[in-house]
Each structure stands twice: as C-alpha cells, then as structure tokens.
Amino acid sequence: MDFVKHEGASPQEVLEAKAAKQGLDILGRAFADHLDNEDPLRAMRDRFLFPSLASLKGVDQSLTEEGEECVYLCGNSLGLQPRETRERVLEVLDDWAKLGVESHFLGSIPAAFCETYGREEMGRLVGASPSQVALMNGLTVNLHLLLLDFYKPTPTRYKIVIEGQAFPSDRYAVKSQVRLKGLDPDEAVVQVKPRPGEHTIRTEDLLQLLKEEGPSIAVVCLSGVQYYTGQKFDMARVTAAGREQGCVVGWDLAHAVGNVEVKLDEWGVDFACWCTYKYLNSGPGCIAGAYINARHNERAEARLEGWWSNRRETRFEMREDCDRAPSIDGFSLSNPPPLLVASVLASLKIFDEVGMPQLLQKQYLLTGYLELLIKHYFGRGGTERPSVTVITPEDPEERGCQLSLTFSFPLNQVHQELTKRGVMCDVRLPNVIRLAPAPLYNSFADVHRFVSLLQHVFDICKTEAA
C-alpha cells in the first residue's frame, strides 16, 4: 500500500481518494480491512502481545465476543510488550545464573559495558550521533542531572521556559531546580500558554516570547509532543530561536521519541531526555535515554558524579577522583541494569527494521482515519448526536499518533463504558481522553472498531441522561 504523504493533501483527502478508487464506503468496515490488507507493516502486529479481554479487570465479558482482542489505544502511556522481550530478558537471567560475577564481562549483555548497547539504534531514532546518546537512569533523574549542569542562572539571565500544563514531573523538576538556586518559581519559571479559548500553543506566540524575553531566559525546556493535547512543537524553529537569544534549549521527548521525526544534531539542540516505555515499548518504568550536543562534550562544570561517570577505560582503576567521561557518559551515575537494557533492545530491533519513515507514513493515515471517523459521527454542528471535540491540531505536521478528545457527556462515564467493551485508552484530568493508534501494532480495523463501540457508548449515555 502506498502510505506516502501526498503533497498538499490532507489525510482525509487521501483516504477519500483511496475509497473512491476501490468503490468502497469510506465509513464501512470493508474499507478499513482494505487499508489493512495493503499495509506493508501489517506483519508487525504479530510481534506484540495484546492483553486478553479475560485478563482485564474492567471488561464486561457479556459485552464482548470470545476470542476478541482488546482495542489497545494506549501506546502513548505504555507500549505493548514485544514478543521478543521475554527471550532477551531470559538470556540475561541465564547469563547471571551460569556465569555469576563473570556476567559483568561475559554473556549476551555484559553488565560492565551494557550502556554501549543500543546506541546506534537509539541515535537513528533521535537523529543523533551514537556517541551523544545513552541509556541511563529514569527520565526525571536525567532531566534533573541535565538541568543541574545547564541551568546556570545569573542576576539577569535566570528564567526557565516550559509550556503551561506541562507534565507534572517536568513542572516539579523545573521548579525544584529554581528553588535549589535560591530563586522564586513564580518569577523564574515562565509558562507559555494557549490564547484564551484555544487548546494549543501557537508557534508564533512561543517565538515572540523568546524574542521579547530572550535576554532573561537561561533555559528553554519544552516537551517535543505535549502529553495532554498531543501537540507537536516545531522543535527546529524553537531551538533556533532560543539559541539565537543565547538560551540553552532542551527537550523532554517522552511523547516524541518513536512517535515523530526527531533530528537533535541537525537542529542544534543542547540537551534532551526521554523515557522508553511509551512508543518504544520497553516496559513500565524502564531505563530512560539522554542526549547532549557534541559541542558540550568537554563541559567542565561541577556536577553530580558516580562510578559510571568515569571513562570506561579507567572505570575499574578505582581512582581517588573521577576521570569524568566526555559527552553524555559523564552524566551517568550507576551502571545500567542489563535486564532493562535487554527490554529496550527488543523493541529497538523492531524500530530499526521498520524505520521511522515507514512508521510516519502509516501514522499519517492511521491517525487521520481516526480523526475522520470521529468528526463524521461525533463532530459538532447540525446533528442531534452527542459531540466530541478533538483538541489536538488538525495539521498532521503538528501532531503524532495521539488525538486528545473532550466529550459532551461525563468523561468518566464514557471511559468506563469503553473499558467494559475492551477498549484501553486513558483519562487525563481535567477533561481529556487520549487515543494513540500506534502504527507498529495498531490496525485500521482497530480504529473502526473503536468508533463503532463509541457509538454504542454514546447511545447508552444518551439514554441514561434522558
């Protein structure tokens, strides 16, 4: 199937043309099946494990059919487990059992060098030289380590820019960093917000803020993709604008890596960090990733250090003082757990086989198809049906997989009824349900089935409200 984006054409226009060519109703299940049959990535689905409906606590088995899979649209919160993950983790466990302490230096992923694994693949995903990325710590730990090094406030340049309604952990980290420097977050933390009545932040407003307040801004620290709205920021333009003003520019890529195109080296980003358990499918709370630009490799600023901050060549010399490694390795503190590295490698292998270009081509139509069906059946205007509002940008260049929805019915009621029917999505307060059809394992039939189930749910909600 040709998933290539058509220049100047929206996903809806491309889908309409495909349906017309086949003589199929764009709203019908047959069209979804046709798209799946032509999907070059359809075999990837079988490489992941879907939760069974019988194992899910909130599912009403009387509302589902025997043998059905759940409709999993929660990859933006926790990716599905690749089938190969268990095998890779068991290899490490077997090495430990058979080799004991020698598994530090021998086996499938020797513990003493496991931070060297996956760098090539991870570098390709984030557009960076492999030497500039590392698997280490957790996301917020890495954010703190990077801010400790890069946030150096002065009397005139002391502010940190984040987006309004940033992920709580990012807000907490930034505000605590400001307090550690003896400053007041109310003065030093600048939150850029949407205009009144709008859901997402306009790029021109963000660029204008950087132009007006640039001389007082020390660090710009935004999300590549905003967790609540699903908005993708123009990372290239924002990075260029921030650096032009003399700011350090860093990105939290938790909802971006494996989801949208990232080119950290090309864009000149100063630092970045990300988790691996969302679109990268490594497992709950798994080891995170971090990056610094090569121009910062020899930074001499004081920072927190640990054994793994040493150069690998001198790490086991047990020196009195740390022989700090250059690049991102110098930010590492402890040796990464090989069990967690193995989990990441199982998923990275799939990403490397498929490549982001193919994923983005499918994503363009898959999320576009979800948007088309939602707007047709639940969009505002003219119908008596209850409504859904998509607050994620319509422009595919300004989003990834995720669509964030608000409802005319009580949010928890909609979510509970969807859960009963085997749909896995999540609520984010105050009033959003997030849907993320991941192109690695979600199908067009998943999307069609979700919308069909949502129609049933709305009929129930409407009846109960009457």
C-alpha positions in Angstrom: 0.0 0.0 0.0 1.2 3.5 -0.8 1.3 5.4 2.5 3.4 8.2 1.1 2.1 11.6 2.1 0.5 13.4 -0.9 2.0 16.9 -1.2 -0.7 19.4 -0.2 -3.3 16.8 0.5 -4.8 16.1 3.9 -5.2 12.6 5.3 -8.9 12.9 4.7 -8.4 13.7 1.1 -6.0 10.8 0.6 -8.4 8.4 2.3 -11.4 9.7 0.2 -9.4 9.1 -3.0 -8.5 5.6 -1.9 -12.0 4.7 -1.0 -13.4 6.1 -4.3 -10.8 4.2 -6.3 -11.9 0.9 -4.7 -15.6 1.8 -4.8 -15.8 1.4 -1.0 -17.7 3.3 1.6 -15.1 5.3 3.5 -17.1 4.7 6.7 -17.5 1.0 6.3 -15.5 -1.8 7.8 -14.6 -3.1 4.3 -12.6 0.0 3.7 -10.7 -0.5 7.0 -10.0 -4.1 6.0 -8.8 -2.9 2.6 -6.3 -0.5 4.2 -5.0 -3.2 6.5 -4.6 -5.7 3.6 -2.4 -3.2 1.8 -0.5 -2.1 4.9 3.2 -3.0 4.5 3.6 -3.1 8.3 0.7 -5.4 9.0 3.0 -8.3 10.0 4.5 -6.1 12.8 1.2 -6.5 14.8 2.0 -10.2 15.4 5.3 -9.3 17.0 3.5 -7.7 20.0 1.4 -9.2 22.8 -2.1 -7.8 23.2 -3.8 -8.1 26.6 -6.6 -10.7 26.6 -10.1 -9.4 27.4 -10.4 -12.1 30.0 -7.4 -10.7 31.9 -8.6 -7.1 32.0 -10.4 -6.2 35.3 -12.8 -3.6 33.9 -14.1 -5.6 30.9 -17.7 -6.9 31.0 -17.3 -10.3 29.3 -21.0 -10.3 28.3 -20.4 -7.3 26.1 -17.5 -8.9 24.2 -17.1 -11.9 21.9 -15.0 -14.9 22.7 -11.5 -14.7 21.2 -11.7 -10.9 20.6 -8.5 -8.8 21.3 -8.8 -5.6 23.2 -8.7 -2.4 21.3 -5.4 -1.0 22.6 -5.0 2.7 22.0 -2.8 3.5 25.0 0.7 3.3 23.5 1.3 6.9 24.4 1.1 5.8 28.1 2.6 2.3 27.9 3.6 0.5 24.7 2.7 -3.2 24.2 5.3 -5.9 25.0 7.2 -7.2 22.0 7.2 -11.0 21.9 11.0 -11.0 21.8 11.3 -9.1 25.1 10.9 -12.2 27.3 13.6 -14.0 25.3 16.1 -11.2 25.6 15.5 -10.8 29.3 15.8 -14.5 29.9 19.1 -14.5 28.1 20.4 -12.1 30.7 19.0 -14.1 33.5 20.6 -17.2 32.2 23.9 -15.5 31.9 23.7 -14.4 35.5 22.7 -18.0 36.6 25.5 -19.7 34.6 28.3 -17.1 35.0 27.7 -15.4 38.3 30.0 -12.5 38.7 31.6 -13.2 35.4 28.4 -11.9 33.8 29.8 -8.5 34.4 32.1 -9.1 31.5 30.7 -12.0 29.6 27.4 -13.1 28.2 24.8 -11.6 25.9 24.8 -8.1 27.5 27.8 -7.9 29.9 26.8 -5.6 32.8 30.1 -3.7 32.8 29.5 -2.5 29.2 25.8 -2.6 28.8 25.5 1.1 28.4 27.2 0.7 25.0 24.3 -1.4 23.6 21.5 0.2 21.6 23.3 3.4 20.9 23.3 3.0 17.1 19.6 2.3 17.0 18.7 5.0 19.5 20.8 7.5 17.7 18.9 6.8 14.5 15.6 7.4 16.3 16.5 10.8 17.7 18.8 12.0 14.9 22.0 11.9 16.8 25.5 10.5 16.7 25.5 7.3 18.8 28.3 8.7 21.0 25.9 11.5 22.1 23.1 9.3 23.4 22.9 6.9 26.4 20.5 4.6 28.2 20.6 5.6 31.9 18.6 6.3 34.9 14.9 7.4 34.7 13.5 10.3 32.7 13.1 12.8 35.6 16.5 11.8 37.1 18.1 12.6 33.7 16.2 15.9 33.5 17.5 16.9 36.9 21.1 15.9 36.0 21.0 17.9 32.8 19.4 20.9 34.4 21.9 20.9 37.2 24.6 21.2 34.6 22.9 23.6 32.1 20.8 25.8 34.3 23.3 28.4 35.5 21.2 31.5 36.4 22.7 34.9 36.6 21.2 38.1 38.0 20.0 39.0 34.5 19.5 35.6 32.8 17.7 33.3 35.2 14.3 32.2 33.7 13.3 28.7 32.6 10.5 28.4 29.9 8.1 25.5 30.0 4.7 25.0 28.5 1.6 25.6 30.5 0.1 22.3 31.7 3.4 20.6 31.2 3.6 17.0 32.5 3.7 17.3 36.3 7.1 15.6 36.7 8.6 18.3 34.4 7.0 21.1 36.4 8.1 19.7 39.7 11.7 19.2 38.4 12.0 22.7 36.9 10.5 24.4 40.0 12.7 22.5 42.4 15.8 23.3 40.3 14.8 27.0 40.6 14.4 26.7 44.3 17.8 25.0 44.7 19.3 28.1 43.1 17.6 30.3 45.7 15.1 31.7 43.3 11.3 32.0 43.3 9.5 29.8 40.8 6.7 32.4 40.4 9.3 34.8 39.0 11.8 32.4 37.3 9.5 29.8 35.7 7.8 31.2 32.6 4.9 29.1 31.4 3.8 29.7 27.7 0.1 29.1 27.3 -2.5 28.9 24.6 -4.5 32.0 23.8 -7.9 32.4 25.6 -10.4 29.9 24.1 -7.7 27.8 22.4 -6.3 24.5 23.4 -2.8 24.5 21.9 0.1 27.0 21.8 0.7 28.9 18.6 4.3 28.7 17.4 4.3 32.4 16.7 3.4 33.2 20.3 6.2 31.0 21.5 8.7 32.6 19.2 7.5 36.0 20.2 8.0 35.2 23.9 11.6 34.1 23.1 12.2 37.3 21.2 10.8 39.6 23.9 12.2 37.8 27.0 15.2 36.0 25.5 17.9 38.1 27.3 16.4 36.9 30.7 15.9 33.3 29.7 18.6 30.8 30.8 16.9 27.6 29.6 14.1 26.6 27.3 12.8 23.2 28.4 9.7 22.1 26.5 8.0 18.8 25.5 8.6 17.6 22.0 5.0 16.4 22.0 2.7 17.8 24.7 1.3 15.0 26.8 -2.2 16.4 27.3 -3.1 17.9 23.9 -0.9 15.8 21.7 0.5 19.0 20.1 3.9 18.6 18.4 6.1 21.6 18.9 8.2 22.9 16.0 11.4 21.8 17.6 13.6 23.0 14.9 12.3 26.6 14.8 12.0 26.9 18.6 15.6 25.6 19.1 17.0 28.0 16.6 15.0 31.0 18.1 16.1 30.1 21.6 19.8 29.7 20.8 19.7 32.9 18.8 18.8 34.6 22.0 21.6 32.9 23.9 19.4 30.4 25.7 20.2 26.8 26.3 17.5 24.7 24.6 16.5 21.2 25.9 13.6 18.9 25.1 11.7 16.3 27.0 11.0 13.8 24.3 8.9 11.3 26.3 5.9 11.5 23.9 8.0 12.3 20.8 10.7 9.5 20.5 9.4 6.7 18.3 6.4 8.8 17.5 7.6 11.8 15.4 10.6 12.8 13.5 13.5 14.0 15.7 16.8 15.4 14.5 18.7 16.6 17.6 22.1 17.0 16.0 20.7 18.8 12.9 18.5 21.1 14.9 21.4 22.1 17.3 19.5 21.0 20.5 21.7 21.4 23.6 20.2 18.5 25.6 17.3 16.1 25.6 15.9 13.2 27.6 13.2 10.7 27.2 11.6 7.6 28.6 11.4 4.3 26.7 8.2 2.7 27.9 5.7 4.6 25.8 6.2 4.4 22.0 9.4 2.5 22.5 7.6 -0.4 24.2 10.3 -1.3 26.8 8.1 -1.9 29.8 6.8 0.0 32.8 9.3 2.4 34.3 12.1 1.1 32.2 15.5 2.7 31.7 15.5 6.2 30.1 17.5 7.9 27.4 19.5 11.1 27.4 21.5 13.3 24.9 23.8 16.3 24.8 25.1 18.0 21.8 28.8 17.3 20.8 29.7 21.0 21.4 29.2 20.3 25.1 31.3 17.2 25.3 34.1 18.7 27.3 31.9 20.8 29.7 33.9 21.3 32.9 31.0 22.5 35.2 30.7 20.8 38.5 28.0 18.1 38.5 26.9 15.1 40.4 29.2 12.1 39.8 29.3 8.4 40.4 31.3 5.4 39.4 29.7 5.3 35.9 30.7 8.9 35.3 34.2 7.6 34.7 35.6 6.9 31.3 35.2 3.2 30.6 39.0 2.9 30.1 39.7 3.9 33.7 36.5 2.9 35.5 38.0 -0.2 37.1 41.2 1.5 38.2 39.2 2.8 41.3 40.9 6.2 41.2 40.6 8.7 44.0 39.0 11.2 41.8 36.5 10.7 38.9 38.1 10.6 35.5 34.9 12.0 34.0 33.8 10.7 30.6 33.1 13.2 27.9 29.7 13.5 26.2 26.6 12.2 27.8 28.5 9.4 29.5 29.8 11.9 32.1 26.2 12.3 33.3 25.8 8.7 34.2 26.0 7.7 37.8 25.5 3.9 38.2 25.8 1.0 35.8 22.6 0.4 33.9 20.7 -2.8 34.6 21.3 -5.3 31.8 17.7 -6.7 32.3 16.3 -3.3 31.4 18.7 -2.7 28.6 17.6 -6.0 27.2 14.0 -4.9 27.2 14.8 -1.7 25.3 16.9 -3.7 22.7 14.0 -6.0 21.9 11.9 -3.0 20.8 14.7 -1.1 19.2 15.3 -4.0 16.9 11.8 -3.7 15.5 12.1 0.1 15.1 15.4 -0.4 13.2 13.8 -3.0 10.9 10.9 -0.8 10.0 12.4 2.7 10.1 10.7 5.9 11.1 9.9 6.9 7.5 7.5 3.9 7.1 6.0 4.5 10.6 5.3 8.1 9.8 3.7 7.3 6.5 1.3 4.9 8.2 0.7 7.2 11.1 -0.3 9.9 8.7 -3.3 7.9 7.5 -4.0 5.9 10.7 -4.5 8.9 12.9 -6.1 10.7 10.1 -8.6 7.9 9.7 -9.4 8.0 13.4 -9.9 11.8 13.1 -12.1 11.4 10.0 -14.5 8.9 11.7 -14.7 10.9 14.9 -15.6 14.1 13.2 -18.1 12.4 10.9 -20.0 10.7 13.7 -19.5 13.0 16.7 -18.4 16.4 15.3 -20.3 19.5 16.3 -23.0 21.0 14.0 -26.3 20.0 12.7 -26.8 16.6 14.3 -28.7 15.5 17.4 -25.9 13.2 18.4 -23.7 13.9 21.3 -20.4 15.6 20.4 -16.7 15.0 20.7 -14.1 17.8 20.3 -10.6 16.9 19.1 -8.2 19.4 20.8 -5.1 18.1 19.0 -4.0 20.1 16.0 -5.6 19.1 12.7 -2.4 19.6 10.8 -0.5 16.2 10.7 2.8 18.2 10.9 1.7 19.4 14.3 0.9 16.1 16.0 2.0 12.5 16.2 -0.2 9.4 16.8 -2.3 10.9 19.6 -5.7 12.6 19.5 -7.0 14.1 22.7 -10.8 14.3 23.0 -13.3 16.1 25.1 -16.9 14.9 25.4 -20.3 16.4 25.9 -21.0 13.5 28.3 -19.3 13.0 31.6 -15.7 11.9 30.9 -15.6 9.0 33.5 -18.8 7.6 32.3 -17.6 7.4 28.7 -14.3 5.9 29.8 -16.0 3.3 32.0 -18.3 2.2 29.2 -15.4 1.9 26.7 -13.4 -0.1 29.2 -16.4 -2.5 29.7 -16.2 -3.2 25.9 -12.5 -3.9 25.8 -11.1 -0.5 24.8 -7.9 0.5 26.5 -7.4 4.3 26.5 -6.7 6.7 29.3 -8.2 9.7 31.1 -6.1 12.8 31.8 -7.7 15.3 34.1 -9.3 17.7 33.9 -11.3 16.6 30.9 -9.5 14.6 28.2 -9.4 11.0 26.9 -6.3 10.3 24.9 -6.2 7.9 22.0 -3.0 6.8 20.3 -3.2 4.3 17.5 0.5 3.2 17.2 1.4 2.3 13.7 3.7 -0.5 14.8 0.9 -2.7 16.0 -2.5 -0.9 15.6 -4.7 -1.5 12.6 -7.3 0.4 10.7 -9.8 -2.2 11.9 -8.8 -1.2 15.5 -9.8 2.3 14.7 -13.1 1.3 13.0 -14.0 -1.0 15.9 -13.3 1.8 18.4 -15.5 4.3 16.7 -18.3 1.6 16.4 -18.0 0.9 20.1 -18.0 4.7 20.9 -21.3 5.0 19.1 -22.8 2.3 21.3 -21.4 4.0 24.4 -22.9 7.3 23.4 -26.3 5.7 22.8 -26.1 4.3 26.4 -25.0 7.7 27.8 -27.8 9.5 26.0 -30.4 7.0 27.3 -29.2 7.3 30.9 -29.2 11.1 30.6 -32.7 11.3 29.3 
